[in-house]
């Protein structure tokens, strides 16, 4: 029962009696009115406390250095499904996202239990207009109100670009190597390209691999570098040069490993191991 309904049911009789002529003391109606007003004040304060304690999405405007809300209200998605992004709520432990083809969210699709303030569905959406909103759950398990509703258009020509779940990603990783940036089934096609239309480009890459072998591995940093302790000027001075030196060694190892995968020449594979 709402506060308004409770007030109505509790005070109607008192207000009716207060409107009747007073008895010989002249205080009956006045006392009833005072009691009803006091009761109303208590209920209103209680209702205000409930509203104040309610978890609410801030819906605040983003700062200049924040990503904001994407897709923006009324925007047309460039990919299908769109990646939904919103501002982080400090009290949030997990988020829930809803999207539907109707603004009342009838037959809505829901994703919940994820910790980041972004979500991309694992399947493309049917072309059309969608409405989306989000809410969060805090550490005590309380759910917030829903956010502002925003509208996005998913055109029929938007390239499909779903994001598989982590479980699906793990299932798709092959047991053999390579398995990250290249897959075993890609190698025959790439070798054919390297020997055919891309022979010139691959020849330059192979020449770079030969130069790397001749020069030898990039040495490890000599001085310790770190940016964690800003008062350690010596460590701060070297942390960025050390980073660049490490990245150079990684690029050299990547070049050697890739050339080995294409040519299957052991000298490149052995060199890549030395760099790593």
N, C-alpha and C positions, 0 to 999 in steps of 0.2 A: 504494500500500500504506500502511495506517495504521501509526502508531508501535506500537500494540499488536500488530499482526500481525507487524511486523518483529522486535519483541522476542521474541515467541513462537517465531518460526522460528530466531532466532539463538541463543537461550539454552537451548532445550529440551535440546539435546545436552549442553551444559555442565552444566546442573543434573542431568541423569541421571548424568553421570560423577562429579559431586561427591557423589552419594549412594552411590557404590561405595566399598568399603574402600580406604583410602589405601595407596600403595606403601610401600616400606621407608623412604622419606624422610618420609612422612606429610604431604606438602605438595601433592600433585597435585589433590585435590578442593578444598582450600582456595584454591589459586591460581585454579582454574577459576571458583569462586564469586565471588571478588573481581573477576575480569575481567568476568564477566557483569553484576555490579552496577554496575561503572564504566561499561560500555557502556549499560546501562539509564538511568543518570543523564544521560549525554550525549544520548541520544535524547529523553528527557523534557524536557530543557532546550530542545532544538531545537523540539519540538512546542509548548512554551509560548511560544517566540518567534514561531512562526507565528501562534498565536492572538492574541498581543499586537499583531502587525502587521496583523491583519485589520480592514478597515473595518467599523464597526458603526453602525447607527442608534441614537441615544441612547435613544429611547423615554422620555425624561425627562418628569416631570409639568410642565405649563405653569406659568409664573409668573402672578401675579394680573393683570398687564397684557398677557399674551399671549393670542392667539386660541385656542390649544390645538389639539385634534384634532376635526375635524368631517367627517361626522356622528359623534357619539359612539357608542361601542359599544352596539348594541341600539337606537339611535334610529330614529324613523320620519321619512323625508324629507318635507319640505314641498313640494319641487319635484322635477320629473323632467326631467333627471337631477339628483341631488344634487351640490353643489359640494364636492369633497374638499379638505380643508385640514389641514395638519400643521405642526409646528415646523420652522423652517429649520435645516439642518445646516451649520455653519461651513465644512466642507470641500467642500460640494456645489457642483459646476459645473452639473449637470443632474440631473433626477429621472426616475424611472420609476414609473408607477402601474399596479397590476393590480386588477381586480375580477372576481368570478366568482360563480356561484350555488352553488358547492360549496366547503367549507372547505379542500379539498386543492388548490384552484385549477386543477382540470382544466378545459380549454376556457376559460381565462381570457381576458379582453380586456385589452389593454395599450396604454398611452400612454407615450411616452418622448421624451427629448430636450428637455424644456421646463425653463426656468430658475427659475420661481417655485414656491414651496411650496404651490401650489393648482392644481386642475385641474377643469374642467367639460367634460363630453363634448359633442360636437357633435350628438348624437342622443339622444332619450329612451330610457330603458331599459325593458325589459318589467317589468311589476309582479312583485314577488317579494322574496325575501331575498337579499342580496348580501354577500359578504365582500371586504374591500379591504385592501391593504397597499402600501407604497412602499419604494423604496430610492434611493440616490443614486450618482452617478459623480463622482470627484474630478478635479482638473486633470491627473493622470497617466493617466487612463482606467481607474482601478481602480473596481470596483463594490463597494458595501457589502453587508452582509447585508440581508435583508428586515426591515421593521418588524414590530411587533406587529400581528396580524390583528384587524380590527374588523368588526362586522356592522352592516348597515343594512337597513331595510325600506323598499321603494319601493311605496307603495299605489297601487291602480288609479285613485284619484281625485286623485292629485297633479298639479297643473297642469304641462303640458309647458313647459319653459323651457331648451332647449339653448343652447349657446354656439357659434356658427359659428367655424370657424377664421379666421385672419387673411386667408387667401386668399379664403375664401368671403365674408367681410365686404367686402373690396375689390371683389369681383365684383358685390355687391348695391348698392353706392353708385351712384346714377344719375349720368350725365354732366352733366345740367342742374341748375340751382338752383331751389328749395332742395334740399339733399340730406343734411342731417345730422339735425336734430330734426324737420324736416318733409320730406316727399317730394312731388314734383309731383302724383302721383296722389291725394294727400290734400287738395289745395286745393279742388277742387269741393265735396267733402263739407263741409269746414270753412266755406266761404263760404255754403253752404246753411244750415248750423246758425247762423251768425252773423246771417243774415237771418230766421231762423225762431225755433225754441225758445230759442236762446241770444242773442237780440237784445238783451235787457236787459244781460246780462253784457258782451257785446261793446261796447255803447254806453258803458259805464263805462270800458272799456279805451281806446276811441277818444277819449273826453274826456281821459283821462290823457295820451294822445299829443299832443292839442292843447295841454294845459298845458305839456308838455315843450318843444314848439316855441316857445311864447310866452316861456318862461323862458330859453331859450337853452341851449347845451351846458354841462354841468358843466365848470368849468375844470380844467386840468391842475394837479397839485401844484406848489407853489412851492418847497418845501424838499425836499432829497434825504432819502430815508428808507431805512434798511437795518437788518436785525437780525443781520447776519453778524459785524460787529465789535462785541462787547459793550462795548468800552472807548470807543466813539464814542457818547457819551450823546446828542448832538444828532441823529445819524442814527437811533438807536434810538427816540427820542421821536416821530419823524415816520413811521416805517415803517408802523405800523398805521393811523393816520389817512389816509395816502396810499393804503393798500390799500382802505379803505372808500370813499374818494373815487373810486377807479378802478372799483370794483364798481358804484357808483351810475351812473357814466357808461355802463358796459356794459349795465346794466338799462334805462336810458333808450334806448339804441340798439336793444336787442332789442325793446322795446315798439314803437318807431317802425317797425322792419323788419317785425314781425308784422302790425301794422295795415296797412302798405302791401301785404303779400301778400294780405290779405283784401279790402281795398277797391280796390286797384290805383290809389289816388290818388297821383299823383306827388309831392305835397308831403310825404308821409310818407317816401317813398323817398329824396328829396333830403335831407331832414333826417337820416335815418339815416346817409347818407354823411358828412354834416358831423360827426356825433358820432363816427364811426369814425375 
